[in-house]
Amino acid sequence: MGWAARFLTAVSFLAVGLLFAPDALRLGGSGDGNGAAAAAAARLVHLLAFATASGAGLWVTFIGGIAMFKYLPRHQFGSLQGKMFPTYFMLISVCSAISVAAFAYLHPWKTASTIERYQLGFLLSALGCNLSNLLVFTPMTVEMMMKRHKMEKDLGIGTEVGYSKNAETAKMSPGLAAMNRKFGMIHGLSSLANIMSFGSLSMHSWYLSSKLDL
């Protein structure tokens, strides 16, 4: 199934879902019908964007990445991450930006409560972390990783699965040891930004759950 077909299928399910929740577009006020519909649409957009960003973050950070690391040759794993991470951070950056815009529309700063302002802060924090990864840390990490891969290939390592021979080899190669330190610093900053983004979204999930009436 192509991307266009998948997208149309998802939109179709979304449209059909409205038939089973006919009051959805009437939530948010009884005075201004257009305003109520716009608010309902903003809530839906916010929820979908937030769920996509947090779900993608959960999968990539705690499930997919770990599974690939355990079962793929290390250089193959790194090359795959180098292709996947820019797309991943683009996705969650766009979703975070949409969430911020929708939440700010629903809760303008001047009239928002203290809790709502905190929630906007959490969303802005997630967006900032994701953009820093997309624009700064990920390009630097990928570039450094490619240089380290080339150095490791020259030393005859990198095809192992899981356990790395890098640390042992670095003891006898000052150049590789220096590259490891640079890569570790940049990769650590990227990982920290990713975790902070996921944490900010997780804090916002508590707010959303408090608004549900199941």
Disulfide bonds with the S-S distance in Angstrom:
none
